[in-house]
Amino acid sequence: MKTGFLLISCAAIALLAARGNADEPKLLRVCADPDNLPFSDKEGGGFENRIATLLAEDLGMKVEYFYWPHRRGFMRSTIKAKECDVLMGIPKGMDGFLITRPYYRSSYQFVSRVDRDLDITSLDDPRLKKLKIGVHTIGYDYNNSPAARSLGARGIVGLTGYSTFYTDENRPDAIIAGLAEDKIDLAIVWGPIAGYFGKQSPVPLSLAPLPDVDQSTRTPYAYDVVVGVRKAEKDLHARIDESLERKKAEIAAILAEFNVPLAHAPAAAATEGQPSVQQASTTGHGTDKLLASADEYQGWKWFHVYCFRCHGVDAMGSDLAPNLRKSVSSEGLITHDLFLKTVLEGRQEKGMQSWKELLDQKQIEQIYSYVKARSDQRLDPGRPHRATAAQ
């Protein structure tokens, strides 16, 4: 009788234990660098940490990290060693795992101080040969980054290198700090790093994207970013792919919070002789639709320092803030005076801060001039250029 009771008791305990384990969320095992902001760190403060948590919650899972510095052998020591099933922030096209749909696309950026008024937008700009340019190097042996390859092919040498292997002395923001401290004139930086640390810079910085592909060297500068999943985890891969679609609005909000500059998917190649959106466009009467007045051009610069992360490129709006081109139009509700008042004082109930500590009345007027030119369709989408005295 006692033996039967013990068997029943053991069976009951085993059943309860099984039920308890079934109630616990499964683990989403993610490998990440413990010191690589804005992407990830051991405190979970990077945007890849945030997105991984978002996906795990959507899938009813719990994130568990295996941290390993991004060094040579990272893949071998992490996902190939089965220490994790998921890698965030993988450029599309890498082999070795299953890849999801892209959850963002970014590009390298020209970064410079606003007060230098450089406005570099091309790798073929002749001024590059006279500037002190900072670029990232890869690894302890200082392998060339894409920017170093493209510049070297143009005879531009003597670059200032900043390693991507971070230590207590060598920090991720060093290349941006070099600009703020006037140690370099221009930096070419991967978009998320440029946007995140540029936003924190003590001096205003201007960002401008490099072309998707450098035609001279065929070097790509814009990349789709995906999640990499261990090949054995086909079901997990499919579930993460679906979650990325469901959570794309929340992901966009996280990227905007970290000031990640986003790039559009490449459009079909333009017909030979037709301008791209970055070139000066014209109407049938030959009017240059990207020619801006001095105030409109300066307003565009201030807008892309302070405003675009919420109100979108070309003031087209985003999930965080409205389309300003509609707001200041004849159909909108924002008058000139209300625009100035709102920028100066903010709208706390809408999540907009006051800008009076960073922008004066003239600068706000210039931003309004730029937005109004967009609204009135005097300026087409794309990067404007400044009118000269002759024009």
C-alpha positions as CSV (number, residue, x, y, z in Angstrom):
1,M,0.0,0.0,0.0
2,K,2.8,2.4,0.9
3,T,4.6,1.5,-2.3
4,G,1.5,2.4,-4.4
5,F,1.1,5.7,-2.5
6,L,4.8,6.6,-3.2
7,L,4.4,5.8,-6.9
8,I,1.3,8.0,-7.2
9,S,2.9,10.8,-5.3
10,C,6.0,10.7,-7.5
11,A,3.8,10.7,-10.6
12,A,1.8,13.7,-9.3
13,I,5.0,15.6,-8.5
14,A,6.4,14.9,-12.0
15,L,3.1,16.1,-13.6
16,L,3.1,19.3,-11.5
17,A,6.8,19.9,-12.5
18,A,5.9,19.4,-16.2
19,R,3.0,21.9,-15.9
20,G,5.3,24.4,-14.2
21,N,7.9,24.2,-17.0
22,A,5.1,24.5,-19.6
23,D,4.0,27.8,-18.0
24,E,7.5,29.3,-18.2
25,P,8.2,31.3,-21.3
26,K,10.7,29.7,-23.8
27,L,14.0,31.4,-24.2
28,L,15.0,33.6,-27.1
29,R,18.7,33.1,-27.0
30,V,20.5,36.1,-28.4
31,C,24.2,36.7,-28.9
32,A,25.3,40.3,-28.7
33,D,28.3,42.5,-28.0
34,P,28.4,43.7,-24.4
35,D,30.0,47.1,-25.3
36,N,28.7,48.3,-28.6
37,L,26.3,51.1,-28.3
38,P,24.0,52.2,-29.9
39,F,23.5,48.6,-30.9
40,S,23.9,46.6,-27.7
41,D,25.5,46.6,-24.3
42,K,25.4,44.3,-21.2
43,E,22.8,46.6,-19.5
44,G,20.5,46.1,-22.5
45,G,20.6,49.7,-23.4
46,G,21.1,49.4,-27.2
47,F,18.4,49.5,-29.8
48,E,19.1,45.9,-30.8
49,N,18.5,44.9,-27.2
50,R,15.2,46.8,-27.3
51,I,14.0,45.2,-30.5
52,A,15.0,41.7,-29.3
53,T,12.9,42.3,-26.2
54,L,10.0,43.5,-28.3
55,L,10.1,40.4,-30.5
56,A,10.4,38.1,-27.5
57,E,7.4,39.6,-25.8
58,D,5.4,39.3,-29.0
59,L,6.4,35.6,-29.3
60,G,5.7,34.8,-25.6
61,M,9.4,34.3,-25.0
62,K,12.1,35.6,-22.7
63,V,15.4,37.0,-23.9
64,E,18.6,35.3,-22.7
65,Y,21.9,36.8,-23.8
66,F,25.2,35.3,-24.5
67,Y,27.6,38.2,-24.7
68,W,30.8,38.1,-26.8
69,P,32.7,41.1,-28.2
70,H,32.6,41.6,-31.9
71,R,36.1,40.3,-32.8
72,R,37.5,38.0,-35.3
73,G,35.9,34.6,-34.5
74,F,32.6,36.1,-33.2
75,M,30.5,33.8,-35.4
76,R,32.5,30.8,-34.5
77,S,32.3,31.5,-30.8
78,T,28.5,32.3,-30.7
79,I,25.9,31.0,-33.1
80,K,28.1,28.3,-34.6
81,A,29.0,27.1,-31.1
82,K,25.2,26.9,-30.4
83,E,25.5,29.5,-27.6
84,C,22.6,31.4,-29.2
85,D,20.0,31.0,-31.8
86,V,19.6,34.6,-32.9
87,L,21.9,37.5,-34.0
88,M,20.5,41.0,-34.3
89,G,21.7,43.6,-36.8
90,I,23.1,41.4,-39.6
91,P,23.6,42.9,-43.0
92,K,21.5,41.1,-45.6
93,G,23.6,38.8,-47.8
94,M,25.8,37.3,-45.0
95,D,26.0,33.5,-45.1
96,G,25.9,31.0,-42.3
97,F,22.3,31.3,-41.0
98,L,18.7,31.9,-42.0
99,I,17.9,35.6,-42.5
100,T,14.6,37.4,-41.9
101,R,13.0,40.2,-43.8
102,P,14.9,43.5,-43.3
103,Y,13.7,45.5,-40.2
104,Y,15.6,48.7,-41.3
105,R,17.9,50.0,-44.0
106,S,20.5,52.6,-43.3
107,S,23.6,54.0,-45.1
108,Y,27.0,55.5,-44.4
109,Q,26.8,59.3,-43.7
110,F,29.1,62.3,-44.3
111,V,29.2,64.0,-40.9
112,S,30.5,67.5,-40.4
113,R,30.0,70.5,-38.1
114,V,27.1,72.7,-39.2
115,D,29.2,75.8,-38.5
116,R,31.8,74.6,-41.1
117,D,29.1,74.7,-43.8
118,L,30.9,72.0,-45.8
119,D,27.8,70.3,-47.3
120,I,29.8,67.4,-48.7
121,T,27.5,65.0,-50.6
122,S,29.8,63.2,-53.0
123,L,33.0,61.1,-52.8
124,D,34.2,63.0,-55.9
125,D,34.0,66.4,-54.2
126,P,37.5,68.0,-54.9
127,R,37.6,69.5,-51.4
128,L,38.0,66.0,-49.9
129,K,41.7,66.1,-50.9
130,K,42.2,69.1,-48.6
131,L,40.2,67.9,-45.6
132,K,41.2,65.9,-42.6
133,I,38.9,62.9,-42.9
134,G,38.0,60.4,-40.1
135,V,37.0,56.8,-41.1
136,H,36.5,53.6,-39.1
137,T,39.1,50.9,-39.4
138,I,38.2,47.2,-38.8
139,G,40.2,45.0,-36.5
140,Y,43.6,45.2,-34.8
141,D,45.4,45.1,-38.1
142,Y,43.5,48.2,-39.2
143,N,41.8,46.8,-42.3
144,N,40.3,49.3,-44.6
145,S,36.7,50.2,-44.2
146,P,34.5,50.8,-47.3
147,A,35.1,54.6,-47.0
148,A,38.9,54.1,-46.9
149,R,38.8,51.9,-50.1
150,S,36.7,54.4,-52.0
151,L,38.8,57.4,-51.0
152,G,42.1,55.5,-51.6
153,A,41.0,54.7,-55.1
154,R,40.7,58.5,-55.6
155,G,44.1,59.2,-54.3
156,I,42.8,60.6,-51.0
157,V,45.2,59.3,-48.3
158,G,46.4,60.3,-44.9
159,L,43.0,59.5,-43.3
160,T,42.5,59.5,-39.5
161,G,41.5,56.0,-38.4
162,Y,39.2,55.1,-35.5
163,S,39.0,51.5,-34.5
164,T,35.7,49.6,-34.2
165,F,37.3,47.3,-31.5
166,Y,36.2,49.2,-28.4
167,T,38.2,49.3,-25.1
168,D,38.1,51.5,-22.0
169,E,40.2,54.0,-23.9
170,N,38.8,53.6,-27.4
171,R,35.1,54.4,-27.2
172,P,32.3,54.1,-29.9
173,D,31.8,57.9,-30.0
174,A,35.4,58.8,-30.6
175,I,35.0,59.6,-34.3
176,I,32.1,62.0,-33.6
177,A,34.0,63.5,-30.6
178,G,36.9,64.2,-33.1
179,L,34.5,66.3,-35.2
180,A,33.2,68.3,-32.2
181,E,36.8,68.9,-31.0
182,D,38.0,70.0,-34.5
183,K,40.5,67.1,-34.7
184,I,39.0,66.2,-38.0
185,D,37.0,68.2,-40.6
186,L,34.8,65.4,-41.9
187,A,33.8,61.9,-40.9
188,I,32.3,59.0,-42.9
189,V,30.4,56.9,-40.5
190,W,27.8,54.0,-40.6
191,G,24.4,55.6,-40.2
192,P,23.3,54.3,-36.7
193,I,26.6,55.4,-35.1
194,A,26.5,58.8,-36.9
195,G,22.8,59.5,-35.9
196,Y,23.1,58.3,-32.3
197,F,26.3,60.0,-31.3
198,G,25.6,63.0,-33.6
199,K,22.5,63.7,-31.6
200,Q,24.5,63.8,-28.4
201,S,27.2,66.1,-29.8
202,P,27.8,69.3,-27.9
203,V,28.0,71.2,-31.3
204,P,25.4,70.8,-34.1
205,L,26.4,68.3,-36.7
206,S,25.1,67.8,-40.3
207,L,24.5,64.4,-41.7
208,A,24.2,63.6,-45.5
209,P,24.0,60.0,-46.9
210,L,26.6,58.6,-49.2
211,P,25.2,57.1,-52.4
212,D,23.8,53.5,-52.2
213,V,26.8,52.3,-54.3
214,D,30.0,54.1,-55.2
215,Q,30.0,53.6,-59.0
216,S,33.8,54.0,-59.3
217,T,34.7,51.1,-56.9
218,R,31.3,49.3,-56.8
219,T,31.5,49.7,-53.0
220,P,28.0,49.5,-51.4
221,Y,27.2,52.1,-48.7
222,A,23.5,51.3,-47.9
223,Y,22.5,48.0,-46.4
224,D,19.3,46.2,-45.5
225,V,19.6,44.9,-41.9
226,V,18.1,41.6,-40.9
227,V,17.9,39.1,-38.0
228,G,20.1,36.0,-38.4
229,V,18.7,32.7,-37.0
230,R,20.6,29.5,-36.6
231,K,19.9,27.2,-39.5
232,A,18.4,24.4,-37.3
233,E,15.8,26.8,-36.0
234,K,13.5,27.0,-39.0
235,D,10.3,27.4,-36.9
236,L,11.8,30.2,-34.9
237,H,13.0,31.9,-38.0
238,A,9.5,31.9,-39.5
239,R,8.0,33.2,-36.2
240,I,10.5,36.0,-35.9
241,D,9.9,37.0,-39.5
242,E,6.2,37.3,-38.8
243,S,6.8,39.2,-35.6
244,L,9.0,41.8,-37.5
245,E,6.0,42.5,-39.7
246,R,3.6,42.8,-36.8
247,K,5.9,45.1,-34.8
248,K,7.3,47.3,-37.6
249,A,5.6,50.4,-36.2
250,E,7.1,49.8,-32.7
251,I,10.5,49.0,-34.3
252,A,10.4,52.3,-36.3
253,A,9.7,54.2,-33.1
254,I,12.8,52.6,-31.4
255,L,15.0,53.5,-34.4
256,A,13.7,57.0,-34.3
257,E,14.4,57.3,-30.6
258,F,18.0,56.3,-31.3
259,N,18.1,58.7,-34.2
260,V,19.0,56.0,-36.8
261,P,19.0,57.6,-40.3
262,L,16.9,55.4,-42.5
263,A,17.5,54.8,-46.3
264,H,14.9,54.1,-48.8
265,A,15.0,50.8,-50.7
266,P,16.7,51.3,-54.0
267,A,14.4,52.3,-56.8
268,A,14.5,51.2,-60.4
269,A,17.5,52.7,-62.2
270,A,16.7,56.0,-63.8
271,T,16.5,56.3,-67.5
272,E,19.8,57.7,-68.9
273,G,19.7,61.4,-69.0
274,Q,16.9,61.7,-66.4
275,P,17.7,63.2,-63.0
276,S,17.4,61.2,-59.8
277,V,15.7,62.6,-56.8
278,Q,19.1,63.8,-55.5
279,Q,19.8,65.8,-58.6
280,A,18.4,69.2,-59.6
281,S,15.0,68.6,-61.1
282,T,13.3,70.9,-63.5
283,T,9.8,71.7,-64.8
284,G,9.0,72.0,-68.4
285,H,9.9,75.6,-68.2
286,G,13.4,74.8,-67.0
287,T,12.8,75.9,-63.4
288,D,15.2,74.3,-60.9
289,K,12.9,72.8,-58.3
290,L,15.7,72.1,-55.8
291,L,17.1,75.7,-55.9
292,A,16.6,77.2,-52.4
293,S,17.0,80.8,-51.2
294,A,19.7,81.4,-48.6
295,D,17.2,81.3,-45.7
296,E,15.4,78.2,-47.1
297,Y,18.7,76.4,-47.5
298,Q,19.8,77.3,-43.9
299,G,16.4,76.2,-42.7
300,W,16.9,72.9,-44.4
301,K,20.2,72.5,-42.5
302,W,18.6,73.3,-39.1
303,F,15.7,71.0,-39.9
304,H,18.1,68.1,-40.5
305,V,20.0,68.8,-37.3
306,Y,17.0,69.1,-35.0
307,C,13.7,68.2,-36.7
308,F,13.9,65.3,-39.2
309,R,14.2,62.5,-36.7
310,C,10.5,63.1,-35.7
311,H,9.1,65.0,-38.7
312,G,10.8,62.8,-41.3
313,V,13.1,63.5,-44.3
314,D,11.7,66.3,-46.5
315,A,9.2,67.2,-43.6
316,M,6.9,64.4,-44.7
317,G,6.1,63.2,-41.2
318,S,6.5,59.9,-39.4
319,D,4.9,57.7,-36.8
320,L,6.2,60.2,-34.2
321,A,5.1,63.6,-35.6
322,P,2.9,65.0,-38.4
323,N,3.6,66.0,-42.0
324,L,4.6,69.6,-41.6
325,R,4.1,70.3,-45.3
326,K,0.4,69.7,-44.8
327,S,0.3,71.5,-41.4
328,V,1.6,74.9,-42.8
329,S,-0.4,74.6,-46.1
330,S,-3.6,76.5,-46.8
331,E,-5.5,73.4,-45.7
332,G,-3.6,73.1,-42.5
333,L,-4.1,74.7,-39.1
334,I,-0.6,76.0,-38.4
335,T,-0.1,79.6,-39.1
336,H,3.3,81.4,-39.3
337,D,2.9,82.8,-35.8
338,L,1.7,79.5,-34.3
339,F,4.6,77.7,-35.9
340,L,7.1,80.0,-34.2
341,K,5.3,79.8,-30.9
342,T,5.1,76.0,-31.0
343,V,8.8,75.6,-31.8
344,L,9.8,78.1,-29.1
345,E,7.6,76.8,-26.3
346,G,7.0,73.2,-27.3
347,R,3.8,71.1,-26.9
348,Q,4.4,68.9,-23.9
349,E,1.1,67.2,-24.2
350,K,2.1,66.1,-27.7
351,G,5.6,65.1,-26.7
352,M,7.3,68.0,-28.4
353,Q,10.0,69.8,-26.4
354,S,10.8,73.5,-26.4
355,W,13.6,74.5,-28.7
356,K,14.3,78.0,-27.3
357,E,17.6,76.9,-25.7
358,L,19.0,75.7,-29.0
359,L,17.3,77.8,-31.7
360,D,16.9,81.6,-31.8
361,Q,14.1,83.5,-33.6
362,K,16.0,83.8,-36.9
363,Q,16.8,80.1,-37.0
364,I,13.2,79.2,-36.4
365,E,12.1,81.6,-39.2
366,Q,14.6,79.9,-41.5
367,I,13.1,76.5,-40.7
368,Y,9.6,77.8,-41.4
369,S,10.8,79.2,-44.7
370,Y,12.2,75.8,-45.7
371,V,9.0,73.9,-44.6
372,K,6.8,76.4,-46.4
373,A,8.8,76.1,-49.6
374,R,8.2,72.3,-49.4
375,S,4.6,72.9,-48.7
376,D,4.1,75.3,-51.6
377,Q,5.9,72.8,-53.9
378,R,8.5,75.3,-54.8
379,L,11.1,72.8,-53.5
380,D,10.9,69.2,-54.7
381,P,11.8,66.2,-52.4
382,G,15.5,65.7,-52.2
383,R,18.6,67.6,-51.1
384,P,18.3,71.4,-52.0
385,H,21.2,73.5,-53.2
386,R,21.7,77.1,-52.4
387,A,21.2,80.0,-54.8
388,T,24.3,82.0,-55.6
389,A,24.5,85.8,-56.1
390,A,24.4,85.3,-59.9
391,Q,21.2,83.3,-59.6
